[in-house]
Amino acid sequence: MSSAIDKYVYVTVAERRMHDEFRIKYSITEDVKKVEDIKHTRIREALKLLDVDEKVDDKIEITTMADVPAGTGLGSSSSFMVSLLLALHTFLGDQVSIRTLAEEACHIEQDVLKEPLGKQDQYMAAYGGINQMSIDTHQRVTISPLDLKQENLKNMQQNTLLYYTGSTRHSGDVLNAQKKNANRDSVYLDYYDEIKALGREVKKALESGNLHRFGECLNLHWMLKRRTSRSVSNPDFDRIYDHAIRRGALGGKIVGAGGGGFFVFYVDGNKDTFHREMSGLGLRHMPYSFDLDGARVIFCGR
């Protein structure tokens, strides 16, 4: 079960006429003559996958911006990958499907860069919405949008609160630790079976409007998630979580792999009081809305 929110990654692609170098601008600026010399791995591999250097006469400039920091569990890396591919396809004049965007992003991150990631972030960035994702043993993905009444959607958004812990982490470190545990002891696989079953229960709760049960499922999920690896949480995060439960949250979790980034809590009581409590612990509230549209082109000047 996953949802997309209105925190975005922006990618622009432009021709560099009269220049003989690619310019790549993110936290640093790269000026290179050849695609293979680009240090930004995702940009380099996207340009290679789409044969951009062979299809355009001039070099190009790629600029990126993001609403949230990397390493916060909100899927910003995969969102960037999807946005970059959409921008490049648009620049090349390609008609590309949403599924192709998601699969190309998965291919680069999983097969080329060998990152220990799943497919949920890429698909959610591409499709948007609130969805159930089913991934079979051949890695084929089925997307099923939830049948949510507008009132339930509104209440869910109002009561599901995001707080930034101020710390980031590399998701690969957390995921590798979880994989190592699962390969070593089958009891960890039992935890994942229970987590999968909770996903089905969350779908049932949301579509029936039982948001109280949704909050309880978040709590059960976090209890299971912490068992998969010690790197998922730490004593400070455990204290924050326990305090949040005492102050009215029905449940919550660290978003994404764990280890840092954002807490999400479900709170159907007094939000102002809860905000003050979390602020007193050093957490920053991040307002958001659900995004139902997925990856899209904002402007095309060609």
CORWOSUL-V791901 format. One record per backbone hydrogen bond with DSSP energy under -1.0 kcal/mol. NH is the residue of the N-H (numbers start at 0). CO is the residue of the C=O. If there is no record, write none. Layout:
BEGIN
((NH/CO) (NH/CO))
END
This chain:
BEGIN
((1/130) (3/128) (5/288) (6/4) (9/64) (11/62) (13/60) (15/58) (18/15) (21/31) (22/59) (23/29) (24/61) (25/27) (29/23) (31/21) (36/33) (37/34) (43/39) (44/40) (45/41) (46/42) (47/43) (48/44) (49/45) (51/46) (54/50) (55/51) (60/13) (61/22) (62/11) (63/24) (64/9) (66/7) (78/74) (79/75) (80/76) (81/77) (82/78) (83/79) (84/80) (85/81) (86/82) (87/83) (88/84) (89/85) (90/86) (91/87) (92/89) (93/88) (100/96) (101/97) (102/98) (103/99) (104/100) (105/101) (106/102) (107/103) (108/104) (109/105) (110/106) (111/106) (112/107) (114/108) (116/114) (122/118) (123/119) (124/120) (125/121) (126/122) (127/123) (128/290) (130/1) (131/143) (133/141) (135/139) (138/135) (141/133) (143/131) (145/129) (147/145) (152/148) (153/149) (154/150) (155/151) (156/152) (157/153) (158/154) (159/155) (160/264) (162/262) (163/283) (164/260) (168/70) (172/169) (173/169) (174/170) (175/171) (176/172) (177/173) (178/174) (179/175) (180/176) (181/177) (182/178) (183/179) (184/180) (187/184) (189/185) (190/186) (191/187) (192/188) (193/189) (194/190) (195/191) (196/192) (197/193) (198/194) (199/195) (200/196) (201/197) (202/198) (203/199) (204/200) (205/201) (206/202) (207/203) (209/204) (210/208) (213/209) (214/210) (215/211) (216/212) (217/213) (218/214) (219/215) (220/216) (221/217) (222/218) (223/219) (224/220) (225/221) (227/224) (231/228) (237/233) (238/234) (239/235) (240/236) (241/237) (242/238) (243/239) (244/240) (245/241) (246/242) (247/244) (248/243) (249/265) (252/263) (254/261) (258/231) (260/166) (261/71) (262/162) (263/252) (264/160) (265/250) (266/158) (273/269) (274/270) (275/271) (276/272) (277/273) (278/274) (279/275) (281/278) (282/277) (283/163) (285/161) (290/3))
END
